[in-house]
Amino acid sequence: NLEFNRKSKIIEIKGLSALPNTVIPKKIKSYVETNYPTMAITDWQLEKKHQNIELDNQLTIEFTLQGDYLRIDD
C-alpha cells in the first residue's frame, strides 16, 4: 500500500513482506543491514520531522529526515 500527501509525494509504504530495496533510503537500508541483518523492512513512513520503519519482527525504528538513527520506538 502507498500513501501520498497533497503534493503527490509518497509518505508511507506498507507491505506484507519485505519492501524492495529501491524504495528505502540508502542510509536507513545500510543501518538495518548492519544492525538487523536477518530482518526485513516491511513499512516505511515519512513524518514532518523524522522517518519510521517497521521490521518484520514488529520493531519500529525512528530516523532523522537525513536517515540518521534516533531511537527504537515502542
mmCIF file of the N, C-alpha and C atoms, coordinates in Angstrom:
data_MODEL
# 
_entry.id   MODEL 
# 
loop_
_atom_site.group_PDB 
_atom_site.id 
_atom_site.type_symbol 
_atom_site.label_atom_id 
_atom_site.label_alt_id 
_atom_site.label_comp_id 
_atom_site.label_asym_id 
_atom_site.label_entity_id 
_atom_site.label_seq_id 
_atom_site.pdbx_PDB_ins_code 
_atom_site.Cartn_x 
_atom_site.Cartn_y 
_atom_site.Cartn_z 
_atom_site.occupancy 
_atom_site.B_iso_or_equiv 
_atom_site.pdbx_formal_charge 
_atom_site.auth_seq_id 
_atom_site.auth_comp_id 
_atom_site.auth_asym_id 
_atom_site.auth_atom_id 
_atom_site.pdbx_PDB_model_num 
ATOM 1   N N  . ASN A 1 1  ? 0.839  -1.183  0.000  1.00 0.00 ? 1  ASN A N  1 
ATOM 2   C CA . ASN A 1 1  ? 0.000  0.000   0.000  1.00 0.00 ? 1  ASN A CA 1 
ATOM 3   C C  . ASN A 1 1  ? 0.879  1.240   0.000  1.00 0.00 ? 1  ASN A C  1 
ATOM 4   N N  . LEU A 1 2  ? 0.485  2.225   -0.774 1.00 0.00 ? 2  LEU A N  1 
ATOM 5   C CA . LEU A 1 2  ? 1.187  3.504   -0.829 1.00 0.00 ? 2  LEU A CA 1 
ATOM 6   C C  . LEU A 1 2  ? 0.249  4.602   -0.359 1.00 0.00 ? 2  LEU A C  1 
ATOM 7   N N  . GLU A 1 3  ? 0.802  5.555   0.375  1.00 0.00 ? 3  GLU A N  1 
ATOM 8   C CA . GLU A 1 3  ? 0.030  6.724   0.781  1.00 0.00 ? 3  GLU A CA 1 
ATOM 9   C C  . GLU A 1 3  ? 0.783  7.959   0.312  1.00 0.00 ? 3  GLU A C  1 
ATOM 10  N N  . PHE A 1 4  ? 0.049  8.908   -0.253 1.00 0.00 ? 4  PHE A N  1 
ATOM 11  C CA . PHE A 1 4  ? 0.632  10.128  -0.786 1.00 0.00 ? 4  PHE A CA 1 
ATOM 12  C C  . PHE A 1 4  ? 0.114  11.341  -0.027 1.00 0.00 ? 4  PHE A C  1 
ATOM 13  N N  . ASN A 1 5  ? 0.927  12.413  -0.008 1.00 0.00 ? 5  ASN A N  1 
ATOM 14  C CA . ASN A 1 5  ? 0.448  13.664  0.568  1.00 0.00 ? 5  ASN A CA 1 
ATOM 15  C C  . ASN A 1 5  ? -0.247 14.479  -0.526 1.00 0.00 ? 5  ASN A C  1 
ATOM 16  N N  . ARG A 1 6  ? -0.646 15.679  -0.205 1.00 0.00 ? 6  ARG A N  1 
ATOM 17  C CA . ARG A 1 6  ? -1.376 16.522  -1.168 1.00 0.00 ? 6  ARG A CA 1 
ATOM 18  C C  . ARG A 1 6  ? -0.533 16.922  -2.370 1.00 0.00 ? 6  ARG A C  1 
ATOM 19  N N  . LYS A 1 7  ? 0.787  16.850  -2.219 1.00 0.00 ? 7  LYS A N  1 
ATOM 20  C CA . LYS A 1 7  ? 1.695  17.196  -3.320 1.00 0.00 ? 7  LYS A CA 1 
ATOM 21  C C  . LYS A 1 7  ? 2.107  15.969  -4.129 1.00 0.00 ? 7  LYS A C  1 
ATOM 22  N N  . SER A 1 8  ? 1.408  14.874  -3.916 1.00 0.00 ? 8  SER A N  1 
ATOM 23  C CA . SER A 1 8  ? 1.653  13.599  -4.610 1.00 0.00 ? 8  SER A CA 1 
ATOM 24  C C  . SER A 1 8  ? 3.012  12.993  -4.288 1.00 0.00 ? 8  SER A C  1 
ATOM 25  N N  . LYS A 1 9  ? 3.545  13.300  -3.115 1.00 0.00 ? 9  LYS A N  1 
ATOM 26  C CA . LYS A 1 9  ? 4.794  12.707  -2.662 1.00 0.00 ? 9  LYS A CA 1 
ATOM 27  C C  . LYS A 1 9  ? 4.461  11.514  -1.758 1.00 0.00 ? 9  LYS A C  1 
ATOM 28  N N  . ILE A 1 10 ? 5.174  10.412  -1.954 1.00 0.00 ? 10 ILE A N  1 
ATOM 29  C CA . ILE A 1 10 ? 4.933  9.228   -1.130 1.00 0.00 ? 10 ILE A CA 1 
ATOM 30  C C  . ILE A 1 10 ? 5.347  9.522   0.309  1.00 0.00 ? 10 ILE A C  1 
ATOM 31  N N  . ILE A 1 11 ? 4.437  9.255   1.250  1.00 0.00 ? 11 ILE A N  1 
ATOM 32  C CA . ILE A 1 11 ? 4.748  9.472   2.658  1.00 0.00 ? 11 ILE A CA 1 
ATOM 33  C C  . ILE A 1 11 ? 4.657  8.179   3.467  1.00 0.00 ? 11 ILE A C  1 
ATOM 34  N N  . GLU A 1 12 ? 4.133  7.107   2.857  1.00 0.00 ? 12 GLU A N  1 
ATOM 35  C CA . GLU A 1 12 ? 4.060  5.843   3.579  1.00 0.00 ? 12 GLU A CA 1 
ATOM 36  C C  . GLU A 1 12 ? 3.980  4.680   2.595  1.00 0.00 ? 12 GLU A C  1 
ATOM 37  N N  . ILE A 1 13 ? 4.744  3.627   2.919  1.00 0.00 ? 13 ILE A N  1 
ATOM 38  C CA . ILE A 1 13 ? 4.716  2.393   2.141  1.00 0.00 ? 13 ILE A CA 1 
ATOM 39  C C  . ILE A 1 13 ? 4.539  1.257   3.133  1.00 0.00 ? 13 ILE A C  1 
ATOM 40  N N  . LYS A 1 14 ? 3.515  0.450   2.939  1.00 0.00 ? 14 LYS A N  1 
ATOM 41  C CA . LYS A 1 14 ? 3.260  -0.699  3.809  1.00 0.00 ? 14 LYS A CA 1 
ATOM 42  C C  . LYS A 1 14 ? 3.223  -1.951  2.954  1.00 0.00 ? 14 LYS A C  1 
ATOM 43  N N  . GLY A 1 15 ? 3.883  -2.994  3.445  1.00 0.00 ? 15 GLY A N  1 
ATOM 44  C CA . GLY A 1 15 ? 3.891  -4.250  2.719  1.00 0.00 ? 15 GLY A CA 1 
ATOM 45  C C  . GLY A 1 15 ? 3.603  -5.423  3.633  1.00 0.00 ? 15 GLY A C  1 
ATOM 46  N N  . LEU A 1 16 ? 3.230  -6.529  3.036  1.00 0.00 ? 16 LEU A N  1 
ATOM 47  C CA . LEU A 1 16 ? 3.018  -7.758  3.795  1.00 0.00 ? 16 LEU A CA 1 
ATOM 48  C C  . LEU A 1 16 ? 4.322  -8.528  3.956  1.00 0.00 ? 16 LEU A C  1 
ATOM 49  N N  . SER A 1 17 ? 5.297  -8.190  3.115  1.00 0.00 ? 17 SER A N  1 
ATOM 50  C CA . SER A 1 17 ? 6.622  -8.808  3.197  1.00 0.00 ? 17 SER A CA 1 
ATOM 51  C C  . SER A 1 17 ? 7.657  -7.705  2.999  1.00 0.00 ? 17 SER A C  1 
ATOM 52  N N  . ALA A 1 18 ? 8.891  -8.080  2.759  1.00 0.00 ? 18 ALA A N  1 
ATOM 53  C CA . ALA A 1 18 ? 9.984  -7.104  2.638  1.00 0.00 ? 18 ALA A CA 1 
ATOM 54  C C  . ALA A 1 18 ? 9.717  -6.109  1.515  1.00 0.00 ? 18 ALA A C  1 
ATOM 55  N N  . LEU A 1 19 ? 9.934  -4.832  1.824  1.00 0.00 ? 19 LEU A N  1 
ATOM 56  C CA . LEU A 1 19 ? 9.814  -3.795  0.804  1.00 0.00 ? 19 LEU A CA 1 
ATOM 57  C C  . LEU A 1 19 ? 11.027 -3.875  -0.122 1.00 0.00 ? 19 LEU A C  1 
ATOM 58  N N  . PRO A 1 20 ? 10.879 -3.508  -1.381 1.00 0.00 ? 20 PRO A N  1 
ATOM 59  C CA . PRO A 1 20 ? 12.024 -3.503  -2.296 1.00 0.00 ? 20 PRO A CA 1 
ATOM 60  C C  . PRO A 1 20 ? 13.096 -2.526  -1.807 1.00 0.00 ? 20 PRO A C  1 
ATOM 61  N N  . ASN A 1 21 ? 14.357 -2.902  -1.975 1.00 0.00 ? 21 ASN A N  1 
ATOM 62  C CA . ASN A 1 21 ? 15.461 -2.046  -1.535 1.00 0.00 ? 21 ASN A CA 1 
ATOM 63  C C  . ASN A 1 21 ? 15.424 -0.675  -2.199 1.00 0.00 ? 21 ASN A C  1 
ATOM 64  N N  . THR A 1 22 ? 14.869 -0.588  -3.379 1.00 0.00 ? 22 THR A N  1 
ATOM 65  C CA . THR A 1 22 ? 14.860 0.666   -4.127 1.00 0.00 ? 22 THR A CA 1 
ATOM 66  C C  . THR A 1 22 ? 13.950 1.728   -3.520 1.00 0.00 ? 22 THR A C  1 
ATOM 67  N N  . VAL A 1 23 ? 13.040 1.357   -2.632 1.00 0.00 ? 23 VAL A N  1 
ATOM 68  C CA . VAL A 1 23 ? 12.133 2.337   -2.028 1.00 0.00 ? 23 VAL A CA 1 
ATOM 69  C C  . VAL A 1 23 ? 12.589 2.785   -0.639 1.00 0.00 ? 23 VAL A C  1 
ATOM 70  N N  . ILE A 1 24 ? 13.651 2.188   -0.126 1.00 0.00 ? 24 ILE A N  1 
ATOM 71  C CA . ILE A 1 24 ? 14.171 2.525   1.202  1.00 0.00 ? 24 ILE A CA 1 
ATOM 72  C C  . ILE A 1 24 ? 15.371 3.456   1.041  1.00 0.00 ? 24 ILE A C  1 
ATOM 73  N N  . PRO A 1 25 ? 15.399 4.583   1.766  1.00 0.00 ? 25 PRO A N  1 
ATOM 74  C CA . PRO A 1 25 ? 16.576 5.447   1.700  1.00 0.00 ? 25 PRO A CA 1 
ATOM 75  C C  . PRO A 1 25 ? 17.852 4.662   2.020  1.00 0.00 ? 25 PRO A C  1 
ATOM 76  N N  . LYS A 1 26 ? 18.919 4.929   1.244  1.00 0.00 ? 26 LYS A N  1 
ATOM 77  C CA . LYS A 1 26 ? 20.161 4.155   1.344  1.00 0.00 ? 26 LYS A CA 1 
ATOM 78  C C  . LYS A 1 26 ? 20.738 4.117   2.753  1.00 0.00 ? 26 LYS A C  1 
ATOM 79  N N  . LYS A 1 27 ? 20.728 5.232   3.449  1.00 0.00 ? 27 LYS A N  1 
ATOM 80  C CA . LYS A 1 27 ? 21.311 5.300   4.789  1.00 0.00 ? 27 LYS A CA 1 
ATOM 81  C C  . LYS A 1 27 ? 20.533 4.414   5.768  1.00 0.00 ? 27 LYS A C  1 
ATOM 82  N N  . ILE A 1 28 ? 19.222 4.385   5.645  1.00 0.00 ? 28 ILE A N  1 
ATOM 83  C CA . ILE A 1 28 ? 18.385 3.549   6.508  1.00 0.00 ? 28 ILE A CA 1 
ATOM 84  C C  . ILE A 1 28 ? 18.589 2.082   6.155  1.00 0.00 ? 28 ILE A C  1 
ATOM 85  N N  . LYS A 1 29 ? 18.631 1.780   4.880  1.00 0.00 ? 29 LYS A N  1 
ATOM 86  C CA . LYS A 1 29 ? 18.863 0.405   4.422  1.00 0.00 ? 29 LYS A CA 1 
ATOM 87  C C  . LYS A 1 29 ? 20.187 -0.112  4.961  1.00 0.00 ? 29 LYS A C  1 
ATOM 88  N N  . SER A 1 30 ? 21.214 0.699   4.895  1.00 0.00 ? 30 SER A N  1 
ATOM 89  C CA . SER A 1 30 ? 22.537 0.320   5.386  1.00 0.00 ? 30 SER A CA 1 
ATOM 90  C C  . SER A 1 30 ? 22.520 0.066   6.893  1.00 0.00 ? 30 SER A C  1 
ATOM 91  N N  . TYR A 1 31 ? 21.819 0.926   7.644  1.00 0.00 ? 31 TYR A N  1 
ATOM 92  C CA . TYR A 1 31 ? 21.713 0.753   9.092  1.00 0.00 ? 31 TYR A CA 1 
ATOM 93  C C  . TYR A 1 31 ? 21.063 -0.589  9.423  1.00 0.00 ? 31 TYR A C  1 
ATOM 94  N N  . VAL A 1 32 ? 19.984 -0.905  8.752  1.00 0.00 ? 32 VAL A N  1 
ATOM 95  C CA . VAL A 1 32 ? 19.275 -2.162  9.019  1.00 0.00 ? 32 VAL A CA 1 
ATOM 96  C C  . VAL A 1 32 ? 20.134 -3.358  8.628  1.00 0.00 ? 32 VAL A C  1 
ATOM 97  N N  . GLU A 1 33 ? 20.814 -3.292  7.487  1.00 0.00 ? 33 GLU A N  1 
ATOM 98  C CA . GLU A 1 33 ? 21.676 -4.392  7.053  1.00 0.00 ? 33 GLU A CA 1 
ATOM 99  C C  . GLU A 1 33 ? 22.796 -4.645  8.055  1.00 0.00 ? 33 GLU A C  1 
ATOM 100 N N  . THR A 1 34 ? 23.324 -3.590  8.672  1.00 0.00 ? 34 THR A N  1 
ATOM 101 C CA . THR A 1 34 ? 24.410 -3.715  9.647  1.00 0.00 ? 34 THR A CA 1 
ATOM 102 C C  . THR A 1 34 ? 23.914 -4.207  11.000 1.00 0.00 ? 34 THR A C  1 
ATOM 103 N N  . ASN A 1 35 ? 22.811 -3.664  11.483 1.00 0.00 ? 35 ASN A N  1 
ATOM 104 C CA . ASN A 1 35 ? 22.352 -3.936  12.842 1.00 0.00 ? 35 ASN A CA 1 
ATOM 105 C C  . ASN A 1 35 ? 21.283 -5.022  12.952 1.00 0.00 ? 35 ASN A C  1 
ATOM 106 N N  . TYR A 1 36 ? 20.567 -5.273  11.873 1.00 0.00 ? 36 TYR A N  1 
ATOM 107 C CA . TYR A 1 36 ? 19.494 -6.286  11.866 1.00 0.00 ? 36 TYR A CA 1 
ATOM 108 C C  . TYR A 1 36 ? 19.569 -7.095  10.567 1.00 0.00 ? 36 TYR A C  1 
ATOM 109 N N  . PRO A 1 37 ? 20.695 -7.786  10.345 1.00 0.00 ? 37 PRO A N  1 
ATOM 110 C CA . PRO A 1 37 ? 20.920 -8.428  9.037  1.00 0.00 ? 37 PRO A CA 1 
ATOM 111 C C  . PRO A 1 37 ? 19.903 -9.508  8.657  1.00 0.00 ? 37 PRO A C  1 
ATOM 112 N N  . THR A 1 38 ? 19.225 -10.083 9.625  1.00 0.00 ? 38 THR A N  1 
ATOM 113 C CA . THR A 1 38 ? 18.255 -11.136 9.302  1.00 0.00 ? 38 THR A CA 1 
ATOM 114 C C  . THR A 1 38 ? 16.826 -10.608 9.211  1.00 0.00 ? 38 THR A C  1 
ATOM 115 N N  . MET A 1 39 ? 16.638 -9.321  9.444  1.00 0.00 ? 39 MET A N  1 
ATOM 116 C CA . MET A 1 39 ? 15.309 -8.718  9.432  1.00 0.00 ? 39 MET A CA 1 
ATOM 117 C C  . MET A 1 39 ? 15.055 -7.993  8.103  1.00 0.00 ? 39 MET A C  1 
ATOM 118 N N  . ALA A 1 40 ? 13.785 -7.865  7.764  1.00 0.00 ? 40 ALA A N  1 
ATOM 119 C CA . ALA A 1 40 ? 13.378 -7.149  6.559  1.00 0.00 ? 40 ALA A CA 1 
ATOM 120 C C  . ALA A 1 40 ? 12.510 -5.958  6.948  1.00 0.00 ? 40 ALA A C  1 
ATOM 121 N N  . ILE A 1 41 ? 12.612 -4.900  6.174  1.00 0.00 ? 41 ILE A N  1 
ATOM 122 C CA . ILE A 1 41 ? 11.780 -3.716  6.375  1.00 0.00 ? 41 ILE A CA 1 
ATOM 123 C C  . ILE A 1 41 ? 10.442 -3.958  5.690  1.00 0.00 ? 41 ILE A C  1 
ATOM 124 N N  . THR A 1 42 ? 9.358  -3.856  6.461  1.00 0.00 ? 42 THR A N  1 
ATOM 125 C CA . THR A 1 42 ? 8.028  -4.087  5.905  1.00 0.00 ? 42 THR A CA 1 
ATOM 126 C C  . THR A 1 42 ? 7.201  -2.810  5.785  1.00 0.00 ? 42 THR A C  1 
ATOM 127 N N  . ASP A 1 43 ? 7.579  -1.766  6.521  1.00 0.00 ? 43 ASP A N  1 
ATOM 128 C CA . ASP A 1 43 ? 6.860  -0.485  6.467  1.00 0.00 ? 43 ASP A CA 1 
ATOM 129 C C  . ASP A 1 43 ? 7.856  0.659   6.540  1.00 0.00 ? 43 ASP A C  1 
ATOM 130 N N  . TRP A 1 44 ? 7.555  1.744   5.826  1.00 0.00 ? 44 TRP A N  1 
ATOM 131 C CA . TRP A 1 44 ? 8.336  2.973   5.880  1.00 0.00 ? 44 TRP A CA 1 
ATOM 132 C C  . TRP A 1 44 ? 7.360  4.134   5.916  1.00 0.00 ? 44 TRP A C  1 
ATOM 133 N N  . GLN A 1 45 ? 7.647  5.124   6.773  1.00 0.00 ? 45 GLN A N  1 
ATOM 134 C CA . GLN A 1 45 ? 6.759  6.279   6.895  1.00 0.00 ? 45 GLN A CA 1 
ATOM 135 C C  . GLN A 1 45 ? 7.578  7.547   7.043  1.00 0.00 ? 45 GLN A C  1 
ATOM 136 N N  . LEU A 1 46 ? 7.186  8.573   6.314  1.00 0.00 ? 46 LEU A N  1 
ATOM 137 C CA . LEU A 1 46 ? 7.822  9.885   6.375  1.00 0.00 ? 46 LEU A CA 1 
ATOM 138 C C  . LEU A 1 46 ? 6.924  10.821  7.166  1.00 0.00 ? 46 LEU A C  1 
ATOM 139 N N  . GLU A 1 47 ? 7.452  11.338  8.269  1.00 0.00 ? 47 GLU A N  1 
ATOM 140 C CA . GLU A 1 47 ? 6.734  12.318  9.091  1.00 0.00 ? 47 GLU A CA 1 
ATOM 141 C C  . GLU A 1 47 ? 7.334  13.696  8.828  1.00 0.00 ? 47 GLU A C  1 
ATOM 142 N N  . LYS A 1 48 ? 6.823  14.719  9.499  1.00 0.00 ? 48 LYS A N  1 
ATOM 143 C CA . LYS A 1 48 ? 7.357  16.074  9.308  1.00 0.00 ? 48 LYS A CA 1 
ATOM 144 C C  . LYS A 1 48 ? 8.790  16.220  9.789  1.00 0.00 ? 48 LYS A C  1 
ATOM 145 N N  . LYS A 1 49 ? 9.133  15.553  10.903 1.00 0.00 ? 49 LYS A N  1 
ATOM 146 C CA . LYS A 1 49 ? 10.466 15.727  11.489 1.00 0.00 ? 49 LYS A CA 1 
ATOM 147 C C  . LYS A 1 49 ? 11.294 14.458  11.540 1.00 0.00 ? 49 LYS A C  1 
ATOM 148 N N  . HIS A 1 50 ? 10.762 13.328  11.077 1.00 0.00 ? 50 HIS A N  1 
ATOM 149 C CA . HIS A 1 50 ? 11.518 12.082  11.120 1.00 0.00 ? 50 HIS A CA 1 
ATOM 150 C C  . HIS A 1 50 ? 10.918 11.039  10.170 1.00 0.00 ? 50 HIS A C  1 
ATOM 151 N N  . GLN A 1 51 ? 11.614 9.919   10.074 1.00 0.00 ? 51 GLN A N  1 
ATOM 152 C CA . GLN A 1 51 ? 11.150 8.771   9.297  1.00 0.00 ? 51 GLN A CA 1 
ATOM 153 C C  . GLN A 1 51 ? 11.055 7.580   10.237 1.00 0.00 ? 51 GLN A C  1 
ATOM 154 N N  . ASN A 1 52 ? 10.114 6.684   9.988  1.00 0.00 ? 52 ASN A N  1 
ATOM 155 C CA . ASN A 1 52 ? 9.980  5.456   10.765 1.00 0.00 ? 52 ASN A CA 1 
ATOM 156 C C  . ASN A 1 52 ? 10.014 4.270   9.820  1.00 0.00 ? 52 ASN A C  1 
ATOM 157 N N  . ILE A 1 53 ? 10.595 3.185   10.305 1.00 0.00 ? 53 ILE A N  1 
ATOM 158 C CA . ILE A 1 53 ? 10.483 1.924   9.591  1.00 0.00 ? 53 ILE A CA 1 
ATOM 159 C C  . ILE A 1 53 ? 9.989  0.882   10.574 1.00 0.00 ? 53 ILE A C  1 
ATOM 160 N N  . GLU A 1 54 ? 9.373  -0.153  10.051 1.00 0.00 ? 54 GLU A N  1 
ATOM 161 C CA . GLU A 1 54 ? 8.992  -1.292  10.875 1.00 0.00 ? 54 GLU A CA 1 
ATOM 162 C C  . GLU A 1 54 ? 9.620  -2.522  10.257 1.00 0.00 ? 54 GLU A C  1 
ATOM 163 N N  . LEU A 1 55 ? 10.235 -3.347  11.106 1.00 0.00 ? 55 LEU A N  1 
ATOM 164 C CA . LEU A 1 55 ? 10.852 -4.581  10.650 1.00 0.00 ? 55 LEU A CA 1 
ATOM 165 C C  . LEU A 1 55 ? 9.853  -5.722  10.725 1.00 0.00 ? 55 LEU A C  1 
ATOM 166 N N  . ASP A 1 56 ? 10.201 -6.837  10.114 1.00 0.00 ? 56 ASP A N  1 
ATOM 167 C CA . ASP A 1 56 ? 9.269  -7.968  10.101 1.00 0.00 ? 56 ASP A CA 1 
ATOM 168 C C  . ASP A 1 56 ? 9.090  -8.616  11.467 1.00 0.00 ? 56 ASP A C  1 
ATOM 169 N N  . ASN A 1 57 ? 9.864  -8.193  12.466 1.00 0.00 ? 57 ASN A N  1 
ATOM 170 C CA . ASN A 1 57 ? 9.652  -8.668  13.844 1.00 0.00 ? 57 ASN A CA 1 
ATOM 171 C C  . ASN A 1 57 ? 8.838  -7.666  14.666 1.00 0.00 ? 57 ASN A C  1 
ATOM 172 N N  . GLN A 1 58 ? 8.195  -6.701  13.978 1.00 0.00 ? 58 GLN A N  1 
ATOM 173 C CA . GLN A 1 58 ? 7.331  -5.672  14.568 1.00 0.00 ? 58 GLN A CA 1 
ATOM 174 C C  . GLN A 1 58 ? 8.095  -4.557  15.276 1.00 0.00 ? 58 GLN A C  1 
ATOM 175 N N  . LEU A 1 59 ? 9.420  -4.546  15.219 1.00 0.00 ? 59 LEU A N  1 
ATOM 176 C CA . LEU A 1 59 ? 10.230 -3.497  15.827 1.00 0.00 ? 59 LEU A CA 1 
ATOM 177 C C  . LEU A 1 59 ? 10.140 -2.239  14.968 1.00 0.00 ? 59 LEU A C  1 
ATOM 178 N N  . THR A 1 60 ? 9.866  -1.085  15.592 1.00 0.00 ? 60 THR A N  1 
ATOM 179 C CA . THR A 1 60 ? 9.791  0.190   14.890 1.00 0.00 ? 60 THR A CA 1 
ATOM 180 C C  . THR A 1 60 ? 11.021 1.017   15.256 1.00 0.00 ? 60 THR A C  1 
ATOM 181 N N  . ILE A 1 61 ? 11.698 1.544   14.240 1.00 0.00 ? 61 ILE A N  1 
ATOM 182 C CA . ILE A 1 61 ? 12.910 2.330   14.440 1.00 0.00 ? 61 ILE A CA 1 
ATOM 183 C C  . ILE A 1 61 ? 12.696 3.704   13.833 1.00 0.00 ? 61 ILE A C  1 
ATOM 184 N N  . GLU A 1 62 ? 13.124 4.732   14.564 1.00 0.00 ? 62 GLU A N  1 
ATOM 185 C CA . GLU A 1 62 ? 12.944 6.114   14.125 1.00 0.00 ? 62 GLU A CA 1 
ATOM 186 C C  . GLU A 1 62 ? 14.280 6.682   13.659 1.00 0.00 ? 62 GLU A C  1 
ATOM 187 N N  . PHE A 1 63 ? 14.236 7.441   12.558 1.00 0.00 ? 63 PHE A N  1 
ATOM 188 C CA . PHE A 1 63 ? 15.417 8.068   11.963 1.00 0.00 ? 63 PHE A CA 1 
ATOM 189 C C  . PHE A 1 63 ? 15.121 9.540   11.705 1.00 0.00 ? 63 PHE A C  1 
ATOM 190 N N  . THR A 1 64 ? 16.183 10.337  11.598 1.00 0.00 ? 64 THR A N  1 
ATOM 191 C CA . THR A 1 64 ? 16.019 11.738  11.203 1.00 0.00 ? 64 THR A CA 1 
ATOM 192 C C  . THR A 1 64 ? 15.591 11.783  9.741  1.00 0.00 ? 64 THR A C  1 
ATOM 193 N N  . LEU A 1 65 ? 15.244 12.952  9.263  1.00 0.00 ? 65 LEU A N  1 
ATOM 194 C CA . LEU A 1 65 ? 14.907 13.108  7.852  1.00 0.00 ? 65 LEU A CA 1 
ATOM 195 C C  . LEU A 1 65 ? 16.105 12.800  6.961  1.00 0.00 ? 65 LEU A C  1 
ATOM 196 N N  . GLN A 1 66 ? 17.316 12.943  7.502  1.00 0.00 ? 66 GLN A N  1 
ATOM 197 C CA . GLN A 1 66 ? 18.534 12.645  6.751  1.00 0.00 ? 66 GLN A CA 1 
ATOM 198 C C  . GLN A 1 66 ? 18.898 11.159  6.810  1.00 0.00 ? 66 GLN A C  1 
ATOM 199 N N  . GLY A 1 67 ? 18.176 10.377  7.592  1.00 0.00 ? 67 GLY A N  1 
ATOM 200 C CA . GLY A 1 67 ? 18.415 8.943   7.683  1.00 0.00 ? 67 GLY A CA 1 
ATOM 201 C C  . GLY A 1 67 ? 19.306 8.511   8.827  1.00 0.00 ? 67 GLY A C  1 
ATOM 202 N N  . ASP A 1 68 ? 19.594 9.404   9.765  1.00 0.00 ? 68 ASP A N  1 
ATOM 203 C CA . ASP A 1 68 ? 20.405 9.049   10.929 1.00 0.00 ? 68 ASP A CA 1 
ATOM 204 C C  . ASP A 1 68 ? 19.530 8.415   12.004 1.00 0.00 ? 68 ASP A C  1 
ATOM 205 N N  . TYR A 1 69 ? 20.050 7.367   12.636 1.00 0.00 ? 69 TYR A N  1 
ATOM 206 C CA . TYR A 1 69 ? 19.313 6.661   13.691 1.00 0.00 ? 69 TYR A CA 1 
ATOM 207 C C  . TYR A 1 69 ? 18.994 7.597   14.852 1.00 0.00 ? 69 TYR A C  1 
ATOM 208 N N  . LEU A 1 70 ? 17.751 7.540   15.335 1.00 0.00 ? 70 LEU A N  1 
ATOM 209 C CA . LEU A 1 70 ? 17.341 8.282   16.529 1.00 0.00 ? 70 LEU A CA 1 
ATOM 210 C C  . LEU A 1 70 ? 17.081 7.350   17.704 1.00 0.00 ? 70 LEU A C  1 
ATOM 211 N N  . ARG A 1 71 ? 16.164 6.401   17.511 1.00 0.00 ? 71 ARG A N  1 
ATOM 212 C CA . ARG A 1 71 ? 15.810 5.509   18.610 1.00 0.00 ? 71 ARG A CA 1 
ATOM 213 C C  . ARG A 1 71 ? 14.888 4.391   18.139 1.00 0.00 ? 71 ARG A C  1 
ATOM 214 N N  . ILE A 1 72 ? 14.761 3.417   19.006 1.00 0.00 ? 72 ILE A N  1 
ATOM 215 C CA . ILE A 1 72 ? 13.762 2.379   18.797 1.00 0.00 ? 72 ILE A CA 1 
ATOM 216 C C  . ILE A 1 72 ? 12.481 2.911   19.416 1.00 0.00 ? 72 ILE A C  1 
ATOM 217 N N  . ASP A 1 73 ? 11.415 2.874   18.656 1.00 0.00 ? 73 ASP A N  1 
ATOM 218 C CA . ASP A 1 73 ? 10.143 3.438   19.086 1.00 0.00 ? 73 ASP A CA 1 
ATOM 219 C C  . ASP A 1 73 ? 9.251  2.326   19.633 1.00 0.00 ? 73 ASP A C  1 
ATOM 220 N N  . ASP A 1 74 ? 8.780  2.503   20.854 1.00 0.00 ? 74 ASP A N  1 
ATOM 221 C CA . ASP A 1 74 ? 7.928  1.478   21.471 1.00 0.00 ? 74 ASP A CA 1 
ATOM 222 C C  . ASP A 1 74 ? 6.505  1.597   21.045 1.00 0.00 ? 74 ASP A C  1 
# 
